[in-house]
Amino acid sequence: MSQLPPDAWSNRSRRLADLLARAGLRDRAAFAELYRLSASHLLGVILRIQSRRAQAEEVLQEVYLNIWRAAPGYQAAQSQPMTWLTSIARNRAIDSVRRLQARPQMAEAAAADEEQEIDVTEMYPDPGPGPADLWQQAVAARLLQRCLAGLSAEQQQSLALAYYQGLSHTEVAEQLHAPLGSVKSWVRRGLQALKQCLERAGAEGAV
């Protein structure tokens, strides 16, 4: 099947391509909007491959870290934006399933741990902004710095490496010389704490 030229794309595809181009220039507001417009679709793609919701939502987080790093290389002439995004999501989901198949006993224990800490990832279906949304939208604001100061040193380091440098959880663990499970917990709980802090400040009318 031949690739449609960009001038034949739908308005939505053009919008996503523009956001990807701006994200490639490290525009965090554009990346936040890209997340808002595409996250539910990509989560659905992942769930068709990785049926465990907690695991799928963790994969989704990895997908957007990968998108942030890969955005500068996106070529509109080669594929439509949603096709490109979906390909990243599918590959990450397949990798996740393969990891579980290779380590069945460890995977079952990890899944049990995820079920115990489901409170954060359950927020993704919420129609309001999720923790990653809030992170991107407020990253340049003084309010975010105030909220960051309330996190533990480990949470601050993990989030800085993941979102400023675009490292995966595994790479963050290597940088911090910490267990992978601890890093995932720091990132997850750090995002939750940021979301709660920013929502609380918004309710109080803080700027």
Secondary structure, DSSP 8 states (H G I E B T S, - for coil): -----GGGS-HHHHHHHHHHHHHHTT-HHHHHHHHHHHHHHHHHHHHHH---HHHHHHHHHHHHHHHHHHGGG--TTTS-HHHHHHHHHHHHHHHHHHHHHHSHHHHHHHHHHHHHTHHHHTTTTSSS--HHHHHHHHTTSHHHHHHHHTS-HHHHHHHIIIIIS---HHHHHHHHT--HHHHHHHHHHHHHHHHHHHHHHHHHT--
